[in-house]
Amino acid sequence: MKTSQEQWVKTRLLTKGKVTRNQALRRYFSRLAARIADLREAGWKIDGQWKETKTGRDYEYVLVSVV
């Protein structure tokens, strides 16, 4: 499943510039941090921070640059 998860994360970051943990959970995978780590190892610059939402908090990853 890693390949399709990684592809979804790449596409989301390239088209929207960000991805959140809750978005990944809605896609039925809980290892977003692992996919982000894979991309970082590949040279992608991705920042992360907690964001307040209408229903609580969510962790958001933001694409800074792609090598």
KABELMO-V370459 format. One record per residue. N is the residue number from 1. SS is DSSP state (~ for helix, > for strand, _ for the rest). PSI is psi in whole degrees, 0 to 359 (999 if undefined). Layout:
n=N ss=SS psi=PSI
n=N ss=SS psi=PSI
This chain:
n=1 ss=_ psi=341
n=2 ss=~ psi=316
n=3 ss=~ psi=313
n=4 ss=~ psi=324
n=5 ss=~ psi=314
n=6 ss=~ psi=320
n=7 ss=~ psi=319
n=8 ss=~ psi=316
n=9 ss=~ psi=315
n=10 ss=~ psi=311
n=11 ss=~ psi=315
n=12 ss=~ psi=315
n=13 ss=~ psi=319
n=14 ss=~ psi=327
n=15 ss=~ psi=322
n=16 ss=~ psi=339
n=17 ss=_ psi=357
n=18 ss=> psi=162
n=19 ss=> psi=144
n=20 ss=> psi=160
n=21 ss=~ psi=318
n=22 ss=~ psi=326
n=23 ss=~ psi=318
n=24 ss=~ psi=318
n=25 ss=~ psi=324
n=26 ss=~ psi=337
n=27 ss=_ psi=8
n=28 ss=_ psi=34
n=29 ss=_ psi=141
n=30 ss=_ psi=5
n=31 ss=_ psi=44
n=32 ss=~ psi=318
n=33 ss=~ psi=324
n=34 ss=~ psi=320
n=35 ss=~ psi=321
n=36 ss=~ psi=318
n=37 ss=~ psi=319
n=38 ss=~ psi=315
n=39 ss=~ psi=320
n=40 ss=~ psi=319
n=41 ss=~ psi=329
n=42 ss=_ psi=0
n=43 ss=_ psi=0
n=44 ss=_ psi=138
n=45 ss=> psi=113
n=46 ss=> psi=126
n=47 ss=> psi=158
n=48 ss=> psi=149
n=49 ss=> psi=156
n=50 ss=> psi=140
n=51 ss=> psi=142
n=52 ss=> psi=137
n=53 ss=> psi=178
n=54 ss=_ psi=331
n=55 ss=_ psi=8
n=56 ss=> psi=231
n=57 ss=> psi=154
n=58 ss=> psi=148
n=59 ss=> psi=129
n=60 ss=> psi=130
n=61 ss=> psi=134
n=62 ss=> psi=130
n=63 ss=> psi=126
n=64 ss=> psi=311
n=65 ss=> psi=160
n=66 ss=_ psi=134
n=67 ss=_ psi=999
